[in-house]
Amino acid sequence: MSGALLAIARRDLLLARRRRMEILLPLGFFVVAAGLFPLGIGPEPQMLRQIAPGVVWVCALLAAMLSVTQIFASDHQDGSLEQMLRSPQPLVMLILGKVLAHWVTTGLPLVLCAPLIGVMFDMSAPAIATLTLTLLIGAPILSLLGALGAALTLGVRSGAALVFLLVLPLTIPTLIFGTGAVGAVDAGLSAQAHFSMLGALLILTTLGAPVATAAALRIALD
């Protein structure tokens, strides 16, 4: 089963190399959107440090949602998705492989760019490290929930808009604990509770979202 997961992830990564502009779009949106806030609000360091965690997390969330509709769309168009459903391999493992590829091409670049955005907002080194770690834990949650939304809207007109409406409410707990961890570090408090909740959300989403996604795909292709 792990071989099927890695094979699907490798396949999607090879396909993503041929569509580099689609990979760069979420990253470009993340950097540009976050970079506009210091210009619009002003150079006041204290204000920038206060809003930085929320701005970075919201921009990362919106950037991740830009590409989730493509997780299953191309496979649905060329018939590959139907073959995956008929495969002897568990559909859940194939979905996890596609989610892994989405995280590598979308979530991981956002995590790597987070320190740059933190410097732009004049965040302290511990706060930047905490922000990066929360994104590292939270980005897979966004990919898993995004895959669920993409499956629910597969083949539906205006599916991208529906994905936002379906997925954004589900990401609110991740957003709260991700920004809360940085706020706790800035206040000189321990962020252990926030990291524990993020870890629990990651485990819960990893166990539940692929199963729900598989059911949604079967319904969409019936």
C-alpha positions as CSV (number, residue, x, y, z in Angstrom):
1,M,0.0,0.0,0.0
2,S,2.9,2.4,0.7
3,G,4.2,1.6,-2.7
4,A,0.9,2.7,-4.3
5,L,1.0,5.9,-2.2
6,L,4.5,6.8,-3.3
7,A,3.8,5.8,-7.0
8,I,0.9,8.2,-7.2
9,A,2.8,11.0,-5.4
10,R,5.8,10.5,-7.8
11,R,3.4,10.5,-10.8
12,D,1.7,13.8,-9.7
13,L,5.1,15.4,-9.0
14,L,6.3,14.5,-12.5
15,L,3.1,16.0,-14.0
16,A,3.5,19.1,-11.9
17,R,7.0,19.7,-13.3
18,R,5.3,20.2,-16.7
19,R,2.9,22.8,-15.3
20,R,5.4,25.0,-13.4
21,M,3.3,28.1,-13.6
22,E,0.5,26.4,-11.8
23,I,3.0,25.5,-9.0
24,L,4.3,29.1,-8.8
25,L,0.9,30.7,-8.7
26,P,0.0,29.9,-5.1
27,L,3.5,30.8,-3.9
28,G,3.4,34.1,-5.8
29,F,0.0,34.9,-4.4
30,F,1.2,34.1,-0.9
31,V,4.3,36.4,-1.2
32,V,2.5,39.3,-2.9
33,A,-0.6,39.2,-0.7
34,A,1.4,39.1,2.5
35,G,3.8,41.8,1.2
36,L,0.9,44.2,0.5
37,F,0.0,44.5,4.2
38,P,3.1,46.4,5.4
39,L,2.6,48.8,2.5
40,G,-1.1,49.4,3.2
41,I,-1.0,49.5,7.0
42,G,2.3,51.4,7.4
43,P,5.8,50.7,8.7
44,E,4.8,50.7,12.4
45,P,6.8,47.7,13.8
46,Q,4.6,47.0,16.8
47,M,1.4,46.9,14.6
48,L,3.1,44.7,12.0
49,R,4.3,42.2,14.6
50,Q,0.7,42.0,16.1
51,I,-1.0,41.2,12.7
52,A,1.8,39.1,11.2
53,P,0.6,35.6,12.4
54,G,-2.9,36.1,11.2
55,V,-1.9,37.7,7.9
56,V,0.6,34.9,7.1
57,W,-1.9,32.2,8.0
58,V,-4.8,33.7,6.1
59,C,-2.6,34.2,3.0
60,A,-1.2,30.7,3.2
61,L,-4.8,29.3,3.5
62,L,-6.0,31.2,0.5
63,A,-2.9,30.3,-1.5
64,A,-3.3,26.6,-0.8
65,M,-7.0,26.8,-1.9
66,L,-6.0,28.1,-5.3
67,S,-4.6,24.8,-6.5
68,V,-6.8,22.2,-4.7
69,T,-9.4,22.0,-7.5
70,Q,-6.6,20.5,-9.7
71,I,-6.0,17.6,-7.4
72,F,-8.6,15.4,-9.2
73,A,-9.7,17.6,-12.1
74,S,-7.1,16.5,-14.7
75,D,-7.4,12.8,-13.7
76,H,-11.2,13.2,-14.0
77,Q,-10.9,14.7,-17.5
78,D,-8.6,12.0,-19.0
79,G,-10.3,9.0,-17.3
80,S,-7.4,8.2,-14.9
81,L,-9.6,8.8,-11.9
82,E,-12.0,6.0,-12.9
83,Q,-9.1,3.6,-13.3
84,M,-7.9,4.5,-9.8
85,L,-11.3,3.7,-8.4
86,R,-11.1,0.3,-10.1
87,S,-7.6,-0.4,-9.0
88,P,-7.0,-3.2,-6.5
89,Q,-5.1,-0.7,-4.3
90,P,-7.1,1.0,-1.5
91,L,-8.5,4.3,-2.8
92,V,-7.6,5.9,0.5
93,M,-3.9,5.3,-0.2
94,L,-4.1,6.7,-3.7
95,I,-5.8,9.8,-2.3
96,L,-3.0,10.2,0.3
97,G,-0.5,10.0,-2.5
98,K,-2.2,12.8,-4.3
99,V,-2.4,14.9,-1.1
100,L,1.3,14.3,-0.5
101,A,2.1,15.6,-4.0
102,H,-0.1,18.6,-3.4
103,W,1.7,19.4,-0.1
104,V,5.1,19.1,-1.7
105,T,4.3,21.4,-4.6
106,T,2.1,23.9,-2.7
107,G,2.3,23.6,1.1
108,L,6.1,23.1,1.5
109,P,7.0,26.2,-0.6
110,L,4.7,28.2,1.6
111,V,6.5,26.9,4.7
112,L,9.9,27.7,3.3
113,C,8.8,31.3,2.4
114,A,7.3,31.9,5.9
115,P,10.6,33.1,7.5
116,L,11.0,35.7,4.7
117,I,7.5,37.0,5.4
118,G,8.3,37.0,9.1
119,V,11.4,39.2,8.6
120,M,9.2,41.5,6.4
121,F,6.9,42.0,9.4
122,D,9.8,42.5,11.8
123,M,9.0,39.4,13.8
124,S,11.4,38.1,16.4
125,A,13.4,35.0,15.7
126,P,11.4,32.8,18.2
127,A,8.2,34.0,16.6
128,I,9.4,33.3,13.1
129,A,10.5,29.8,14.2
130,T,7.1,29.2,15.8
131,L,5.2,30.5,12.8
132,T,7.2,28.2,10.4
133,L,6.6,25.2,12.6
134,T,2.9,25.8,12.8
135,L,2.7,26.1,9.0
136,L,4.7,22.9,8.7
137,I,2.1,21.1,10.9
138,G,-0.9,22.9,9.5
139,A,-0.2,22.8,5.7
140,P,-0.9,19.1,5.4
141,I,-4.3,19.8,7.1
142,L,-5.1,22.3,4.4
143,S,-4.1,19.9,1.7
144,L,-6.3,17.1,3.2
145,L,-9.3,19.3,3.6
146,G,-8.7,20.8,0.2
147,A,-8.8,17.4,-1.3
148,L,-12.1,16.7,0.4
149,G,-13.5,19.9,-1.0
150,A,-12.2,19.1,-4.5
151,A,-13.8,15.7,-4.4
152,L,-17.2,17.1,-3.2
153,T,-17.2,19.7,-6.1
154,L,-15.8,17.4,-8.8
155,G,-17.5,18.1,-12.1
156,V,-19.6,20.9,-10.7
157,R,-19.7,24.3,-12.3
158,S,-18.0,27.0,-10.3
159,G,-16.3,24.3,-8.3
160,A,-13.4,26.6,-7.2
161,A,-15.8,29.0,-5.5
162,L,-17.7,26.1,-3.9
163,V,-14.4,24.7,-2.6
164,F,-13.7,28.0,-0.7
165,L,-17.2,27.9,0.8
166,L,-16.9,24.3,1.9
167,V,-13.3,24.2,3.1
168,L,-12.7,27.6,4.7
169,P,-15.0,27.0,7.7
170,L,-13.3,23.6,8.4
171,T,-9.9,25.3,8.5
172,I,-10.9,27.8,11.3
173,P,-9.6,25.7,14.2
174,T,-6.2,25.2,12.4
175,L,-6.1,29.0,11.8
176,I,-6.9,29.7,15.5
177,F,-4.3,27.4,17.0
178,G,-1.6,28.3,14.4
179,T,-1.9,32.0,15.1
180,G,-2.3,31.4,18.8
181,A,1.0,29.6,19.1
182,V,2.8,32.6,17.7
183,G,0.9,34.9,20.0
184,A,1.8,32.8,23.0
185,V,5.5,32.9,22.1
186,D,5.4,36.7,21.7
187,A,3.7,37.0,25.1
188,G,6.5,34.9,26.7
189,L,4.1,31.9,27.3
190,S,4.4,28.3,26.3
191,A,2.9,27.3,22.9
192,Q,2.8,23.6,23.8
193,A,-1.0,23.5,24.1
194,H,-1.4,25.1,20.7
195,F,1.1,22.6,19.1
196,S,-0.7,19.7,20.8
197,M,-4.0,20.9,19.3
198,L,-2.5,21.3,15.9
199,G,-1.0,17.8,16.1
200,A,-4.4,16.4,17.2
201,L,-6.1,18.2,14.3
202,L,-3.5,16.7,11.9
203,I,-4.0,13.2,13.2
204,L,-7.8,13.5,13.1
205,T,-7.8,15.0,9.6
206,T,-5.3,12.4,8.3
207,L,-7.6,9.6,9.6
208,G,-10.9,11.0,8.5
209,A,-10.5,13.2,5.5
210,P,-9.2,10.6,3.0
211,V,-12.0,8.2,3.9
212,A,-14.6,11.0,3.3
213,T,-12.8,12.0,0.1
214,A,-12.9,8.4,-1.2
215,A,-16.6,8.3,-0.6
216,A,-17.1,11.7,-2.3
217,L,-15.2,10.5,-5.3
218,R,-17.3,7.3,-5.6
219,I,-20.5,9.4,-5.5
220,A,-19.2,11.9,-8.0
221,L,-18.3,9.1,-10.5
222,D,-21.4,7.0,-10.1
